[in-house]
Amino acid sequence: MHNLAKPHRLIPLLAGLQAFGPLSIDMYLPALPAIARDLSTTETIAQQSVTSFLIGLFIGLLFYGPLSDKYGRQKLLIGGITLYLFASIACMQVNTAENLLIWRFIQALGGASATVIGRAIIRDIFPVHEAARALSLMHLVTMLATLSAPLLASYVLLIGTWRWLFAGLIAYSAVLLFLTVLKIPETHQGNSRKSSIAGVYLAYLKIMCEIKALGYILCMSICFAGMFAYLTVSSFVFIDFFGLTPQQYAWVFSLNIIGVMALVILNARLVTVVGTQNMLNYFALLCGFSGLLLLFSGFTGIGGIWLVILGLFGFISCTGVLGANCIASLMRLYPDNAGAAAGLAVAAQFGLGALLSLLVSNLYDGTDFYMSIVVGLCGIGSLIALLLTRKSAKSV
């Protein structure tokens, strides 16, 4: 643990770093039809620019974690944000879809540094219970960015073009880069600084072969992936199938944001007293029960829209707290490889999220069935994954 005089002052900045990925993905979604028209391409090609970003993010998350364990956090973080900034400028100016695909990939490679290294810095400067509390607050920012970015982007598009969205990302990354240089010191002094590059990347194999670590990774990743499945088709389900107006759907959507905020605040208040493992047990049970509600609704149709809303509310509300407590517990197991642990866990989140998003979009049949089944299975799967941590789990 790094001995900073007032480490809590870094939490708002580190929370801002966590928003790079969600903002870059979700703010972009409402603009896809406009991008396709402006660049004279198909919507399918425009959608591939989201895929190219996810691929770049996945690779970058795996890349930065171990390297930050070997060479330290600060320089890699600054370098990654700088790369993101210049790639965002290029994205704003592209005139062909092919160039957009390339620069979105590069943008993601840069932004991944903020996503993974910010979490590793938390492990460096806080003990495990305090780390879980800080990560809860950071996850609140991540979830809020994920859930509110499409709404924000839709209003931006009312007054400007899709290029304005990249202008916003340029301004955001420039401010965060300045504050990172000014405020964040080097925090990692661990033993892995002495390891070889091969040894540092072998940390991935070590982590994946540990059942307890795998349980934490799967618990948070399956839950996060279920949220991606929800984001992909929920507007079609609630507006086209259940007949809500866009404004009514926005209220239903906002209900989940309230749930995320409530549980994150509850976790931040209680985790230092109750312990991360106990908090995980409670929230995973809620996630699993919500999954059962969605499966029941999907297979029987009983309860209609209200049971679907209730099940989704319980499930989505758990995403932030499961992620925060799982990653805090995971990095506690590997203090000298916190970057690798965080990188692997977050890469698994986005990788599985992309797969389930693709799956549910291909399965979608105009009803709520596949959304309810996929998200419901994720709720139960997340609970089962946590059971893998219990054989050797102690209250942490």
Steps between C-alpha positions, in 0.01 A plus 500: 500500500640836397523755778327806357409774746137531383425218252123565514555820303594288197167313493307757286781509242537121493122472468517730199754269341253211524254682276723487190371163379126547567494854361687397187263211432156615610511866395576372153199269456228758416728651232551182295229571238630856453859375470394247234330773297779753536777255406292344218512152644256242636375487856667158529841655425427783742414245769834330437668812637349404836642150457844639412492710817407199714781295346749779566374537856527126564859487370598818682361378834711186477802701388516776763436304818817288512715778352387737776606234753842490335569864412265692731163668458558868427692504171280234338188683614618832356610332177169321459285810556721693255447230237124514564500878461677499163290209372183689599618801298555267203153342544341844492664579166461171308336501159477123437354212698824304467700774672238520774540127570878541531492805725227359723723198558794725588278717719400191699863391540571832667185519711558153642787641707263717703255214550748250642775712657254714695379187678854380567590836657211456743653170612838671541378776729223337709465188719244248373185628678578861414581388145157337472337822619699713255428259215130516585505875446699456179257234376219745564658732244549210257139384528360852476710565191389169345131559566477875437740550206249407225249751640765772517613426145145518365470858627840595356385370162197731514729803480806367317646219289657171611840669484397708800500181705869450425562866581353428842727197544800711395421762763436234764826315435702825487373604844564153645849492348587835659369391840679165479835665435435747778349280770589131464845389622662163437329263745633153422809381686428125494728202449379445144703805394797257510334233285567437131240593240418132447466454874266795526267367229512150651308659788190458280549124496558495874179695564286293263617174656388609848136394552429774752633771267304354209186514712541872563570570132200299377265644764564860393534425129180299461301769679657779292439302179133462590476877521645526148232258378237720664641819344501343154129419465314661791378800298348268238341281769341781699400729213415259217375199700359643824384820330666761720567846366866607477441723803355213704794281398737773619335486843533122514863537392560762769358270766800273451737793546333574833545135601869502410555818698313372805691173526838660432440755776382222734808293419734795555348555845496138615791320334762613753282359780346191340791395274522456124421127497182540704385791285565289192288219646203731559513672161561178305191349664300803388646466150412129487146557630446775242621256235240246614226764470607575143513131406153446648368802312666399175376139500149561635410857401343539845543843653537678167704817481501555876683177583752569222562851640537359854741227394712738294504756781639244746753366251633830362519648850753231594745562216702777665529344845591154374767652277648715777514225763619229261787705364603619847505138621685387188774764532538411869600149390771639270641822652814488283300425186205732560529642148486156342208400723304815417585476129387138475178563692393810306601344166279203586214741577513677165584185301207302639281810477572533129421132442167512683408826330557333163310189612188675625484731198507198267243308706259791547155399371294811572402390853660517845576126501869489409592811698332356811658157454854622428502757781332252736763235430768761565350572842508134599842450337647786699379344825637157404836655409527657845464156656842418349653751742351344812707186545809695592332834569556676828331820606708772341 
